[in-house]
């Protein structure tokens, strides 16, 4: 499905990121991914990929460093190949009630989830525009689409992912670049594990499948959007939430 395509995934050492890297590689892509703090998880993923014979490479990156993002885009093109698929997966949150969110908390969540997506996309979209082909997939969240009991700054940031996706899809469509988003619901790993047990059970009670999702289930949707099988899907934010 992705044979010989070159993909770059930010936040590849996180739960969803690792699942996307594994899934892309299994479908035949050459995968580069970035990490910031998950060094040990990245090393483990690299060893696993090498043992399986997959073409996977990891690179340290702070998504808020615009210069580093531009340099990495050049490095990956030289070492792996021109990036055809970009997945903006890097993100963060902290579970705080609105009254306890201070300015620093707000800035960190908005910066990593929104500004980081902007900076990385700008760095990698240049090559896509030049080649007049590309595929960008942004990882949003159901928190930005539904009224849920989630941190306000996280919901605001993930709502911004949706707006960014729609506007960018309109602008880059003329260059044959598709832009979509995937909005996971509660998952068994990743940021969802920070949700208090009461809210987790409440989510399951409203979910048609009565369970949390797995990162691999999100990754398969991302892989489909990254493939030519979804060639007429553009400017969409697709929930992967079990039915809420």
Short mmCIF file of the C-alpha atoms (twelve columns), coordinates in Angstrom:
data_MODEL
# 
_entry.id   MODEL 
# 
loop_
_atom_site.group_PDB 
_atom_site.id 
_atom_site.type_symbol 
_atom_site.label_atom_id 
_atom_site.label_alt_id 
_atom_site.label_comp_id 
_atom_site.label_asym_id 
_atom_site.label_seq_id 
_atom_site.Cartn_x 
_atom_site.Cartn_y 
_atom_site.Cartn_z 
_atom_site.pdbx_PDB_model_num 
ATOM 1   C CA . UNK A 1   0.000   0.000  0.000  1 
ATOM 2   C CA . UNK A 2   2.918   2.360  0.717  1 
ATOM 3   C CA . UNK A 3   5.706   0.515  -1.078 1 
ATOM 4   C CA . UNK A 4   8.811   2.676  -1.516 1 
ATOM 5   C CA . UNK A 5   7.051   5.853  -0.403 1 
ATOM 6   C CA . UNK A 6   9.084   8.110  1.892  1 
ATOM 7   C CA . UNK A 7   7.318   9.250  5.053  1 
ATOM 8   C CA . UNK A 8   8.281   11.478 7.953  1 
ATOM 9   C CA . UNK A 9   6.466   11.216 11.300 1 
ATOM 10  C CA . UNK A 10  6.947   13.660 14.168 1 
ATOM 11  C CA . UNK A 11  6.670   12.363 17.713 1 
ATOM 12  C CA . UNK A 12  7.526   8.873  16.528 1 
ATOM 13  C CA . UNK A 13  8.559   7.598  19.950 1 
ATOM 14  C CA . UNK A 14  5.105   8.112  21.481 1 
ATOM 15  C CA . UNK A 15  2.395   5.461  21.570 1 
ATOM 16  C CA . UNK A 16  0.533   6.589  18.452 1 
ATOM 17  C CA . UNK A 17  3.759   7.625  16.740 1 
ATOM 18  C CA . UNK A 18  5.330   4.194  17.218 1 
ATOM 19  C CA . UNK A 19  2.211   2.539  15.863 1 
ATOM 20  C CA . UNK A 20  2.276   4.775  12.781 1 
ATOM 21  C CA . UNK A 21  5.972   4.102  12.155 1 
ATOM 22  C CA . UNK A 22  5.474   0.336  12.493 1 
ATOM 23  C CA . UNK A 23  2.379   0.341  10.284 1 
ATOM 24  C CA . UNK A 24  3.972   2.471  7.573  1 
ATOM 25  C CA . UNK A 25  7.047   0.243  7.535  1 
ATOM 26  C CA . UNK A 26  4.951   -2.904 7.407  1 
ATOM 27  C CA . UNK A 27  3.125   -1.483 4.387  1 
ATOM 28  C CA . UNK A 28  6.435   -0.951 2.587  1 
ATOM 29  C CA . UNK A 29  7.276   2.713  3.267  1 
ATOM 30  C CA . UNK A 30  10.717  4.071  4.014  1 
ATOM 31  C CA . UNK A 31  10.133  5.855  7.294  1 
ATOM 32  C CA . UNK A 32  11.961  8.661  9.036  1 
ATOM 33  C CA . UNK A 33  10.656  9.855  12.366 1 
ATOM 34  C CA . UNK A 34  11.561  12.378 15.023 1 
ATOM 35  C CA . UNK A 35  11.634  12.233 18.788 1 
ATOM 36  C CA . UNK A 36  12.479  14.689 21.534 1 
ATOM 37  C CA . UNK A 37  12.349  13.054 24.977 1 
ATOM 38  C CA . UNK A 38  11.596  9.395  24.233 1 
ATOM 39  C CA . UNK A 39  15.192  8.410  23.496 1 
ATOM 40  C CA . UNK A 40  14.977  4.879  24.918 1 
ATOM 41  C CA . UNK A 41  11.685  4.170  23.155 1 
ATOM 42  C CA . UNK A 42  13.163  5.449  19.899 1 
ATOM 43  C CA . UNK A 43  16.202  3.214  20.283 1 
ATOM 44  C CA . UNK A 44  13.971  0.232  21.001 1 
ATOM 45  C CA . UNK A 45  11.833  1.013  17.940 1 
ATOM 46  C CA . UNK A 46  14.953  1.306  15.772 1 
ATOM 47  C CA . UNK A 47  16.204  -2.087 16.954 1 
ATOM 48  C CA . UNK A 48  12.824  -3.662 16.360 1 
ATOM 49  C CA . UNK A 49  12.607  -2.202 12.849 1 
ATOM 50  C CA . UNK A 50  16.129  -3.313 11.970 1 
ATOM 51  C CA . UNK A 51  15.404  -6.854 13.165 1 
ATOM 52  C CA . UNK A 52  12.322  -6.959 10.943 1 
ATOM 53  C CA . UNK A 53  14.263  -5.660 7.943  1 
ATOM 54  C CA . UNK A 54  12.349  -2.382 7.753  1 
ATOM 55  C CA . UNK A 55  13.840  0.872  6.448  1 
ATOM 56  C CA . UNK A 56  13.298  3.092  9.492  1 
ATOM 57  C CA . UNK A 57  15.502  5.963  10.711 1 
ATOM 58  C CA . UNK A 58  15.123  8.203  13.747 1 
ATOM 59  C CA . UNK A 59  16.213  11.803 14.225 1 
ATOM 60  C CA . UNK A 60  16.139  14.041 17.302 1 
ATOM 61  C CA . UNK A 61  14.037  17.181 16.769 1 
ATOM 62  C CA . UNK A 62  12.391  19.904 18.786 1 
ATOM 63  C CA . UNK A 63  9.392   20.765 16.603 1 
ATOM 64  C CA . UNK A 64  9.559   24.353 17.889 1 
ATOM 65  C CA . UNK A 65  13.007  24.838 16.354 1 
ATOM 66  C CA . UNK A 66  12.238  26.148 12.856 1 
ATOM 67  C CA . UNK A 67  15.860  26.101 11.700 1 
ATOM 68  C CA . UNK A 68  16.340  22.509 12.868 1 
ATOM 69  C CA . UNK A 69  13.140  21.441 11.092 1 
ATOM 70  C CA . UNK A 70  14.339  22.954 7.804  1 
ATOM 71  C CA . UNK A 71  17.745  21.328 8.182  1 
ATOM 72  C CA . UNK A 72  16.147  17.970 8.956  1 
ATOM 73  C CA . UNK A 73  14.000  18.190 5.820  1 
ATOM 74  C CA . UNK A 74  17.197  18.505 3.770  1 
ATOM 75  C CA . UNK A 75  18.947  15.732 5.699  1 
ATOM 76  C CA . UNK A 76  16.095  13.260 5.232  1 
ATOM 77  C CA . UNK A 77  15.870  14.044 1.511  1 
ATOM 78  C CA . UNK A 78  19.585  13.294 1.195  1 
ATOM 79  C CA . UNK A 79  19.643  10.190 3.390  1 
ATOM 80  C CA . UNK A 80  16.241  8.624  2.741  1 
ATOM 81  C CA . UNK A 81  14.641  10.426 -0.197 1 
ATOM 82  C CA . UNK A 82  12.167  13.215 -0.959 1 
ATOM 83  C CA . UNK A 83  9.421   13.125 1.664  1 
ATOM 84  C CA . UNK A 84  6.073   12.320 0.068  1 
ATOM 85  C CA . UNK A 85  4.113   11.832 3.304  1 
ATOM 86  C CA . UNK A 86  4.259   14.040 6.386  1 
ATOM 87  C CA . UNK A 87  2.496   13.040 9.595  1 
ATOM 88  C CA . UNK A 88  2.287   15.761 12.238 1 
ATOM 89  C CA . UNK A 89  1.889   13.616 15.328 1 
ATOM 90  C CA . UNK A 90  4.008   15.378 17.978 1 
ATOM 91  C CA . UNK A 91  1.851   16.715 20.784 1 
ATOM 92  C CA . UNK A 92  1.529   17.229 24.509 1 
ATOM 93  C CA . UNK A 93  -0.979  18.003 27.223 1 
ATOM 94  C CA . UNK A 94  -1.373  18.211 30.977 1 
ATOM 95  C CA . UNK A 95  -4.570  17.394 32.820 1 
ATOM 96  C CA . UNK A 96  -5.629  20.543 34.657 1 
ATOM 97  C CA . UNK A 97  -9.005  22.163 35.365 1 
ATOM 98  C CA . UNK A 98  -9.471  25.519 33.638 1 
ATOM 99  C CA . UNK A 99  -8.997  27.551 36.841 1 
ATOM 100 C CA . UNK A 100 -5.564  25.989 37.397 1 
ATOM 101 C CA . UNK A 101 -4.194  26.467 33.866 1 
ATOM 102 C CA . UNK A 102 -1.618  29.227 33.964 1 
ATOM 103 C CA . UNK A 103 -0.113  31.110 31.048 1 
ATOM 104 C CA . UNK A 104 2.904   28.816 30.830 1 
ATOM 105 C CA . UNK A 105 0.707   25.705 30.683 1 
ATOM 106 C CA . UNK A 106 -1.373  27.281 27.920 1 
ATOM 107 C CA . UNK A 107 1.682   28.306 25.903 1 
ATOM 108 C CA . UNK A 108 3.354   24.901 26.079 1 
ATOM 109 C CA . UNK A 109 0.272   23.016 24.895 1 
ATOM 110 C CA . UNK A 110 -0.531  25.495 22.137 1 
ATOM 111 C CA . UNK A 111 3.094   25.742 21.021 1 
ATOM 112 C CA . UNK A 112 3.816   22.019 20.696 1 
ATOM 113 C CA . UNK A 113 0.457   21.029 19.229 1 
ATOM 114 C CA . UNK A 114 -0.086  24.000 16.908 1 
ATOM 115 C CA . UNK A 115 3.085   26.018 16.355 1 
ATOM 116 C CA . UNK A 116 5.182   22.865 16.036 1 
ATOM 117 C CA . UNK A 117 2.787   21.523 13.393 1 
ATOM 118 C CA . UNK A 118 3.042   24.823 11.507 1 
ATOM 119 C CA . UNK A 119 6.851   24.955 11.600 1 
ATOM 120 C CA . UNK A 120 7.391   21.334 10.552 1 
ATOM 121 C CA . UNK A 121 4.788   21.546 7.797  1 
ATOM 122 C CA . UNK A 122 6.366   24.702 6.428  1 
ATOM 123 C CA . UNK A 123 9.764   23.006 6.364  1 
ATOM 124 C CA . UNK A 124 8.590   19.886 4.537  1 
ATOM 125 C CA . UNK A 125 5.870   21.415 2.341  1 
ATOM 126 C CA . UNK A 126 8.455   23.373 0.370  1 
ATOM 127 C CA . UNK A 127 9.737   20.195 -1.268 1 
ATOM 128 C CA . UNK A 128 6.200   18.948 -1.878 1 
ATOM 129 C CA . UNK A 129 5.273   22.213 -3.590 1 
ATOM 130 C CA . UNK A 130 8.418   22.070 -5.692 1 
ATOM 131 C CA . UNK A 131 7.610   18.503 -6.755 1 
ATOM 132 C CA . UNK A 132 3.884   19.301 -7.033 1 
ATOM 133 C CA . UNK A 133 2.926   16.235 -5.021 1 
ATOM 134 C CA . UNK A 134 2.523   15.344 -1.378 1 
ATOM 135 C CA . UNK A 135 0.347   14.119 1.427  1 
ATOM 136 C CA . UNK A 136 0.055   15.721 4.870  1 
ATOM 137 C CA . UNK A 137 -1.800  14.073 7.750  1 
ATOM 138 C CA . UNK A 138 -2.287  15.912 11.023 1 
ATOM 139 C CA . UNK A 139 -3.137  14.047 14.217 1 
ATOM 140 C CA . UNK A 140 -5.918  15.899 15.974 1 
ATOM 141 C CA . UNK A 141 -8.225  14.621 18.688 1 
ATOM 142 C CA . UNK A 142 -11.868 14.036 19.396 1 
ATOM 143 C CA . UNK A 143 -11.284 16.642 22.117 1 
ATOM 144 C CA . UNK A 144 -11.267 19.269 19.372 1 
ATOM 145 C CA . UNK A 145 -14.516 18.048 17.835 1 
ATOM 146 C CA . UNK A 146 -16.871 17.061 20.673 1 
ATOM 147 C CA . UNK A 147 -17.973 18.434 24.040 1 
ATOM 148 C CA . UNK A 148 -15.887 16.238 26.335 1 
ATOM 149 C CA . UNK A 149 -14.480 16.620 29.827 1 
ATOM 150 C CA . UNK A 150 -10.926 17.359 28.694 1 
ATOM 151 C CA . UNK A 151 -8.359  20.111 29.444 1 
ATOM 152 C CA . UNK A 152 -9.482  23.336 27.799 1 
ATOM 153 C CA . UNK A 153 -6.062  24.238 26.384 1 
ATOM 154 C CA . UNK A 154 -5.718  20.786 24.821 1 
ATOM 155 C CA . UNK A 155 -9.180  21.008 23.252 1 
ATOM 156 C CA . UNK A 156 -8.359  24.469 21.899 1 
ATOM 157 C CA . UNK A 157 -5.087  23.246 20.405 1 
ATOM 158 C CA . UNK A 158 -6.688  20.236 18.746 1 
ATOM 159 C CA . UNK A 159 -9.486  22.424 17.369 1 
ATOM 160 C CA . UNK A 160 -6.748  24.495 15.760 1 
ATOM 161 C CA . UNK A 161 -5.434  21.348 14.073 1 
ATOM 162 C CA . UNK A 162 -8.763  21.008 12.294 1 
ATOM 163 C CA . UNK A 163 -8.791  24.610 11.081 1 
ATOM 164 C CA . UNK A 164 -5.163  24.364 9.965  1 
ATOM 165 C CA . UNK A 165 -5.974  21.190 8.038  1 
ATOM 166 C CA . UNK A 166 -8.960  22.629 6.188  1 
ATOM 167 C CA . UNK A 167 -7.314  25.916 5.200  1 
ATOM 168 C CA . UNK A 168 -4.044  24.271 4.167  1 
ATOM 169 C CA . UNK A 169 -5.871  21.695 2.061  1 
ATOM 170 C CA . UNK A 170 -7.553  24.494 0.140  1 
ATOM 171 C CA . UNK A 171 -4.283  26.328 -0.428 1 
ATOM 172 C CA . UNK A 172 -2.080  23.365 -1.341 1 
ATOM 173 C CA . UNK A 173 -4.603  21.496 -3.475 1 
ATOM 174 C CA . UNK A 174 -3.364  23.410 -6.530 1 
ATOM 175 C CA . UNK A 175 0.000   21.662 -6.076 1 
ATOM 176 C CA . UNK A 176 -1.554  18.187 -5.890 1 
ATOM 177 C CA . UNK A 177 -0.942  18.038 -2.136 1 
ATOM 178 C CA . UNK A 178 -3.642  16.486 0.019  1 
ATOM 179 C CA . UNK A 179 -4.118  17.515 3.657  1 
ATOM 180 C CA . UNK A 180 -6.267  15.549 6.103  1 
ATOM 181 C CA . UNK A 181 -6.544  15.024 9.834  1 
ATOM 182 C CA . UNK A 182 -7.256  12.005 12.008 1 
ATOM 183 C CA . UNK A 183 -9.002  12.594 15.333 1 
ATOM 184 C CA . UNK A 184 -8.566  9.696  17.756 1 
ATOM 185 C CA . UNK A 185 -10.870 9.197  20.693 1 
ATOM 186 C CA . UNK A 186 -9.746  7.592  23.923 1 
ATOM 187 C CA . UNK A 187 -6.924  5.107  23.450 1 
ATOM 188 C CA . UNK A 188 -5.370  2.403  25.584 1 
ATOM 189 C CA . UNK A 189 -1.979  4.142  25.442 1 
ATOM 190 C CA . UNK A 190 -0.616  7.677  25.171 1 
ATOM 191 C CA . UNK A 191 -2.194  10.830 26.572 1 
ATOM 192 C CA . UNK A 192 -5.468  9.008  27.276 1 
ATOM 193 C CA . UNK A 193 -3.826  7.197  30.176 1 
ATOM 194 C CA . UNK A 194 -3.727  10.542 32.014 1 
ATOM 195 C CA . UNK A 195 -7.535  10.680 32.013 1 
ATOM 196 C CA . UNK A 196 -9.002  9.871  35.458 1 
ATOM 197 C CA . UNK A 197 -10.670 6.433  35.689 1 
ATOM 198 C CA . UNK A 198 -14.123 7.994  36.157 1 
ATOM 199 C CA . UNK A 199 -13.860 9.864  32.852 1 
ATOM 200 C CA . UNK A 200 -12.488 6.764  31.130 1 
ATOM 201 C CA . UNK A 201 -15.500 4.744  32.180 1 
ATOM 202 C CA . UNK A 202 -17.824 7.575  31.183 1 
ATOM 203 C CA . UNK A 203 -16.286 7.617  27.709 1 
ATOM 204 C CA . UNK A 204 -16.795 3.879  27.320 1 
ATOM 205 C CA . UNK A 205 -20.423 4.198  28.389 1 
ATOM 206 C CA . UNK A 206 -21.066 6.650  25.525 1 
ATOM 207 C CA . UNK A 207 -18.937 4.759  22.997 1 
ATOM 208 C CA . UNK A 208 -20.878 2.424  20.688 1 
ATOM 209 C CA . UNK A 209 -18.077 -0.150 20.935 1 
ATOM 210 C CA . UNK A 210 -17.842 0.294  24.729 1 
ATOM 211 C CA . UNK A 211 -14.050 0.354  24.776 1 
ATOM 212 C CA . UNK A 212 -10.972 2.471  24.239 1 
ATOM 213 C CA . UNK A 213 -9.185  2.198  20.920 1 
ATOM 214 C CA . UNK A 214 -5.694  0.920  20.233 1 
ATOM 215 C CA . UNK A 215 -2.939  3.046  18.676 1 
ATOM 216 C CA . UNK A 216 -2.667  0.470  15.883 1 
ATOM 217 C CA . UNK A 217 -6.281  1.138  14.912 1 
ATOM 218 C CA . UNK A 218 -5.473  4.816  14.480 1 
ATOM 219 C CA . UNK A 219 -2.291  3.996  12.566 1 
ATOM 220 C CA . UNK A 220 -4.158  1.921  9.980  1 
ATOM 221 C CA . UNK A 221 -6.423  4.878  9.186  1 
ATOM 222 C CA . UNK A 222 -3.383  7.126  8.861  1 
ATOM 223 C CA . UNK A 223 -1.755  4.595  6.523  1 
ATOM 224 C CA . UNK A 224 -4.872  4.484  4.358  1 
ATOM 225 C CA . UNK A 225 -4.907  8.271  4.086  1 
ATOM 226 C CA . UNK A 226 -1.203  8.193  3.230  1 
ATOM 227 C CA . UNK A 227 -1.802  5.754  0.373  1 
ATOM 228 C CA . UNK A 228 -3.019  6.277  -3.164 1 
ATOM 229 C CA . UNK A 229 -6.161  4.365  -2.226 1 
ATOM 230 C CA . UNK A 230 -7.458  7.569  -0.632 1 
ATOM 231 C CA . UNK A 231 -6.521  9.784  -3.591 1 
ATOM 232 C CA . UNK A 232 -9.854  11.672 -3.558 1 
ATOM 233 C CA . UNK A 233 -10.048 12.205 0.196  1 
ATOM 234 C CA . UNK A 234 -8.952  15.735 1.063  1 
ATOM 235 C CA . UNK A 235 -9.684  18.398 3.707  1 
ATOM 236 C CA . UNK A 236 -11.273 15.901 6.107  1 
ATOM 237 C CA . UNK A 237 -10.949 15.348 9.841  1 
ATOM 238 C CA . UNK A 238 -11.756 11.686 10.378 1 
ATOM 239 C CA . UNK A 239 -12.756 10.527 13.876 1 
ATOM 240 C CA . UNK A 240 -11.409 7.181  15.052 1 
ATOM 241 C CA . UNK A 241 -13.413 6.943  18.241 1 
ATOM 242 C CA . UNK A 242 -15.468 3.748  18.311 1 
ATOM 243 C CA . UNK A 243 -18.653 5.725  17.748 1 
ATOM 244 C CA . UNK A 244 -19.374 8.686  20.008 1 
# 
